[in-house]
Amino acid sequence: MEPDAIERAKVFWEGAHAAAEHELHDNIFRHPMVQAYASLQAYGSLVGQLDALTVAIRERTRPGDEILTVCCGPALKERVIARALPDRRFVGIDIADGVVTKASAEIAAAGIANLTVEVGDANHLQLRQDRFACVLGLGAVHHLQNLENFWQQCRRGLRVGGSLIAEEYVGPSRFQWTEAQIHEGDRVLREIVPAEHQGHHTSIRRIPIESMLRADPSEAVRSAEILATCRASGLTVTAVVGVGCSLLQPVLMHQIASFDPRNWDHNLVLSRLFAEEQRLLRAGVLDHDFAILVAVKGS
Ligand SMILES: C[S@@+](CC[C@H](N)C(=O)[O-])C[C@H]1O[C@@H](n2cnc3c(N)ncnc32)[C@H](O)[C@@H]1O
């Protein structure tokens, strides 16, 4: 990305991480029913995201190993995982320097000695050969424009047998929803979602690219190319687990906060959306827009 685009992304995320309500409205996975829906698709049971990641990292690394986590923001997830795996060392990087400074102070104050966070641009990584046992991308890789360099740096920085674990939005780049997403999204907004949950939008619109570039030029910049570029990079893709959300995301983005997890009428609406999305995925009308990706560096 151009330097001014990096600067805009940085300013956007400094503000976004400081405003808790941004996440609440924007991130559909903040709702426990959506978390449960994703977990049931990925694991067939209710497993917390961080519990599953902790198990995966423990299995794929050894005591003393280093784990890199890119675009970590305030590293809230990494704080939990680092505490659960005190004999592994975690290094987080993010471009938002204010967020990194604050996170560093909080991590030190909390006594989490095996987690450091640094300012760094994941588009321009330069990793030491074979340094890391694992690279994590948690809602991260979809912010990267230079995917080819990122995957090559993963190949370089991972030791042989090391793993990349990413949990990502892999849907249409810059949220330019497909015709099917618009058609089906509009239909379920009419037929399933009551007006009280349509405070932000009553129909599905593609977000104008200019406004995305103005706000956060890193958002979903090449998300649709993540899987293909990873496959082409020479890393061995060992798992891609789709967790859907290609109907949910356009319908519920910025509206999820209107669903009270303790209100079973609201949960019923969500359940009907889950069933509808699954039907459309099975029929091939929609693709998975979120996925867990695991890739390994071969010999
Ligand atoms: C959606 S947030 C995810 C934060 C964290 N991984 C999480 O799951 O809570 C995306 C983060 O990517 C960071 N980011 C965007 N572009 C980046 C880049 N080129 N290099 C490093 N971080 C970047 C932003 O500053 C922001 O903190």
The ligand as a Gaussian input file, in Angstrom:
#p B3LYP/6-31G(d) Opt

LIG

0 1
 C       -9.571000      -6.500000      12.538000
 S       -8.201000      -5.869000      13.461000
 C       -7.686000      -7.418000      14.178000
 C       -6.970000      -7.264000      15.475000
 C       -6.689000      -8.593000      16.181000
 N       -5.958000      -9.530000      15.352000
 C       -7.968000      -9.235000      16.648000
 O       -8.325000     -10.311000      16.170000
 O       -8.596000      -8.662000      17.558000
 C       -7.020000      -5.609000      12.193000
 C       -5.666000      -5.068000      12.666000
 O       -4.767000      -5.080000      11.545000
 C       -3.868000      -4.003000      11.709000
 N       -3.215000      -3.792000      10.418000
 C       -3.755000      -3.357000       9.259000
 N       -2.839000      -3.370000       8.275000
 C       -1.691000      -3.821000       8.824000
 C       -0.385000      -4.068000       8.326000
 N       -0.055000      -3.816000       7.051000
 N        0.573000      -4.553000       9.157000
 C        0.293000      -4.772000      10.466000
 N       -0.939000      -4.546000      11.010000
 C       -1.910000      -4.087000      10.193000
 C       -4.752000      -2.872000      12.213000
 O       -3.999000      -1.861000      12.849000
 C       -5.675000      -3.649000      13.172000
 O       -5.166000      -3.618000      14.493000

